[in-house]
Amino acid sequence: MLKLYQSNRLEQLVDLLAAVTSEPLESPLTPETIVVQHPGMGRWLSLQLANRLGICANIHFPLPAGFIWDIFRNQLDNVPEHNRFEPVVLGWRVLGLLEGLENDPLFKPVQSYLQGGDDLKRLGLACRIAEAFDQYLIYRPDWIVAWEQGKSATTGDAWQAELWRQLVLRDAGPHWVRLQQRLHQMLDAGEAASRLPKRVCLFGVPTLSPGYLETIHCLSEQMDVHLFLLNPCVEYWTEIVGEAQKAKMEDEIDGGELFLEVGNPLLASLGRQGRDFFASIIEFDPVALDAFEPPEDDSLLGWLQSEIYHLRDGCGVQKLQLPEDDVSLQFHSCHSPMRELEVLKDQLLDLLQRTPELEPADMLVMIPDIDSYAPYIEAVFSGASAGSTIPYHVADCGINLESPVIAAFFNLLQVGRSRFDANSMLALLEIQSIQRRFGLVADNLGQITRWVEESGVRWGHDDVDRVALGLPATAQNSWQAGLDRLLLGFALPGSGEQMFHGILPYDDVEGVGTAVLGSLHAFTDAVFALKTRLAGNRSVAAWGRELVAMLDEFFASVEHDEGQLQLLRDGIESLCEQACCASFNGAVSVDVLRKQLETQLNGGQGVGRFLSGGVTFCALMPMRSLPHEVICLIGMNDGQFPRQRRAPGFDLIAQQFRFGDRSRRLDDRYLFLETLISARHCLYISYVGQDIRDNSQIPPSVLVDELLDYLDRSYQADIRDILLVRHPLQPYSSRYFLSSDTKLFSYSQEMFEAYQAALHPVQQNSNFIEYPISEPELKWCQVELDQLLRFFTNPTRYLLQKRLSIYLTEQEELLNIREPFELDYFVANDLSQRLVEAKLAGRDMDDMLQLMRAEGGLPHGRLGERIFNQAKGIAVSFAGELQAYDEEPLIKALEIDLRLGEMHLTGWLHGIRATGLFDYSVHKIWDSQLLEFWIRHLVLNVTAPPGVEPASCWLDKDQLYKFKPVEQATEHLSGLLELYWQGLHKPLHFFPKSSLEYMEYRAKDKDAEFCLNKAAIKWRGEYTPRPEWGDPYYALTFPEGNVLDAEFQELSERVFSPLYLHCHRFSI
């Protein structure tokens, strides 16, 4: 007997289901069978039944296809355990046939599509054909019968009919159509009645194909079949039509001859799929049991549900007044997915505060494109952002997004087309199970990253790898070159200047670092070897063994990763079983296995996490709209919902629509309707409705527009403007904290503080360090000369680093993965400076070229040689000029040991000759270099031994700087040490570049205001890409305010005025 249970509430249907299942079956060991549309529904049902019955055990929740196949196997002979015509198996079978159709003219459309394609293209076509054939079996059984009889079933089916015949010819095993025919014959003859179960229940299935329905009906003649269906309307509504459909029919037929009823416009527009499904069921004359419950219409949402329930058109009666403070139906327009999630969190917190009996588990958030929103969910709800936290979980995400381990495995599978760039290789080492497999820990990654960067590794395995990509055979900047440097540096430690067989040892591997280097070498060797192992074509079984071995080689067992690794092993095993079931023995590339494995893992995504506590975020799919107090639909953007399925050109069903056919668009419309009637307390809808660039309005999903239009026509006020909340671009907008609009608010303390900061900007005198810090210990009175020089390069940085241990300059997160094609200004200057030093030391320039290449700092090939030659030309010319100024031999470095008051200055002074101190730079002298040289000149004047003139010279590419003897050198040096001591207490308003610019014009007798303007230009960097104020230590210490003040002027003159009095510049 076929029994139909209808209700507008799933809770009522569960009560009825509990009553049916509480009647015991003949044997306590016989499982109860409840057919569901999705495993998530099975999980929800098991919880609901356990709530009502105290226990939920020995219940099987198959999907419709699995249930029918089980019936076939239990009632018919010679039915295999696995259906060789299900899409995952049929895809392999079609793939095996495609290779033999290359010369058959009947398959010219297929040949044209595959021409020039690879295995992946062939696989994609095979899977699409398999999906089409699966739909033909379910929705067009008459075509299958005709094809197997050698007939044409419809226009344009020639090559598909022949392909189907070849599939059947190669495997005469049973498929759905044949088995259905056999089952119906057996049921009609009454032969299977004793072997059928006592009853079966189908719960919440929103639609079934005509073939499935016919089989269910035949079964119901021999056993009890209980259909529990969600019906949004208590009235008879199977003959209503939507307004658009009505207009179209009236255009085609004289409207006077039609008796068309719209009923409720929303139900007619959104419920077409359900309407057709109920009409099909009614044809079987089931025994109906209704358990409808009228919705309470004391809220806007309740009124909307009531209108649908009673099949009323609220647009046709007197317009209603919207209740005050009604939050049961909400619409929110935002600028981005991130803002949608930020707004959602505030709104959920508000609902929890408004309604104390609400729990996070009572809230369901559904998203059409869950994968694209998953990172924003994590960012907003994980607790990383300030504000109250809400427990949550995310289901249905693509498996790669959920597991770094699985993402790493798939990255390894694509090693064949990898460039082995430094960042992607190091990203693999961030996976804990890979670290453990190769004997590493997370703390080793910083050292490894530094090695990789400093040894010049950018991308590529070696020179052979480069040749395979059509590039010159050079190993420069490859992993091989970098690892050779690292390994040789351990074996032959040196100064970093001596090459060995063309390799420059990297001189910074010692101690425990040797074990880390060994692990790094083992890891890279394994990755490079994997590229060879994954090349070529093999059988699926052979690939399965290789992939399992790969898992064992790269991933160690780590507790929190073991589940994901087992998921991969199970997926690989399942793929091999599918290929075996399909008798597929062809050789394919690893890309085919990768694609199939990815599809399979994503097909079983996140089921176990659905309804596992807290707010549930999940994909918007059929029968996911389970009853919840609060249901939220976010990402309801134009063009993204309802989703459009682009059918392939050969899909014959899409070309010839029949009653009962499924449509993704109609599925989504009915899903939206189910959601409307499943929310109990609040329905929340949001979308990206404002352009983030120009704030222009963007329309929502057409379904959201239809709902708003319906409400607009039913209520007195312009309800769209009342219900639709357009949110500001920024979460710290003043509108959230000052607006009289009660719908704009924020629970985020962080955003409130940001708003206050914008409202009350930092005062000009509000600096990072407001008051002098504690007195330095006496040990700070002993100053190395190098420390003093470093202090005056940037006094603020020195204070923060040395006294406060604040280091702002961090290594960039990503390494440079491109080999150098040019040298920037500073690198080019360093190259020329090194070549000058090499030339003066008598080193061979050709050896220097090889050294620079071995370091990995030069562009490859002739370009690098040309850049080197340019630098060499500059260096040779400058070295020649140096000889005219540097004829005196160097004197041994002078040891410094000066006591000036409380300060004790120590260190060594280099570059001394009989004529005094001499130094040079192949580039224009930098401001900091000039100041450092002046301090060294003062030290020379205080400590010059007999036979050494207290004079100094600096030569750069354009000028010669001559410093004459300083009579008051001790006083000037003491004054600088005094500033050093002051700079250990507080930040000084002394900035070398801007201070030197100020004094440059003061020395020319310009007035102070003019000089300050020039200094301000230097400070802001209006003519330079690296302004001084952009230094992170200055930015932190002086966030606002006028730092070029009286203190700046006094310190600039105090430091640089003596320099200008004793320095003369000569152009050369």
URMO-V681465 format. One record per helix or strand. SS is the DSSP state (@ for helix, = for strand). FROM is the first residue (numbers start at 1). LEN is the number of residues. If there is no record, write none. Layout:
# URMO-V681465
ss->[SS | SS]
from->[FROM | FROM]
len->[LEN | LEN]
This chain:
# URMO-V681465
ss->[= | @ | = | @ | = | = | @ | @ | @ | @ | @ | @ | @ | @ | = | @ | = | = | @ | @ | = | @ | @ | = | @ | @ | = | = | @ | @ | = | @ | = | @ | @ | @ | @ | @ | @ | @ | @ | = | = | @ | = | @ | @ | = | @ | @ | = | = | = | @ | @ | = | = | = | = | @ | = | @ | = | @ | @ | @ | = | @ | @ | @ | @ | @ | = | = | = | = | @ | = | = | @ | @ | @ | @ | @ | @ | =]
from->[2 | 10 | 32 | 39 | 59 | 63 | 64 | 87 | 105 | 119 | 141 | 158 | 176 | 193 | 199 | 210 | 224 | 240 | 243 | 255 | 261 | 265 | 272 | 287 | 300 | 314 | 320 | 329 | 337 | 360 | 363 | 370 | 392 | 399 | 404 | 415 | 422 | 432 | 444 | 463 | 479 | 499 | 503 | 513 | 538 | 540 | 559 | 588 | 590 | 607 | 615 | 628 | 637 | 652 | 664 | 679 | 690 | 697 | 700 | 702 | 715 | 719 | 724 | 735 | 749 | 778 | 782 | 785 | 795 | 825 | 845 | 861 | 894 | 903 | 912 | 916 | 927 | 952 | 959 | 969 | 992 | 1008 | 1028 | 1032 | 1046 | 1063]
len->[6 | 12 | 5 | 15 | 2 | 1 | 12 | 12 | 10 | 21 | 8 | 13 | 13 | 3 | 5 | 11 | 7 | 1 | 10 | 3 | 1 | 6 | 11 | 4 | 10 | 3 | 1 | 6 | 18 | 3 | 5 | 12 | 3 | 4 | 10 | 3 | 7 | 6 | 11 | 6 | 13 | 2 | 2 | 21 | 1 | 15 | 23 | 1 | 14 | 3 | 5 | 7 | 1 | 4 | 15 | 10 | 1 | 1 | 1 | 13 | 1 | 5 | 3 | 4 | 11 | 4 | 3 | 9 | 9 | 16 | 11 | 25 | 7 | 7 | 2 | 5 | 17 | 4 | 5 | 15 | 11 | 13 | 3 | 6 | 17 | 5]
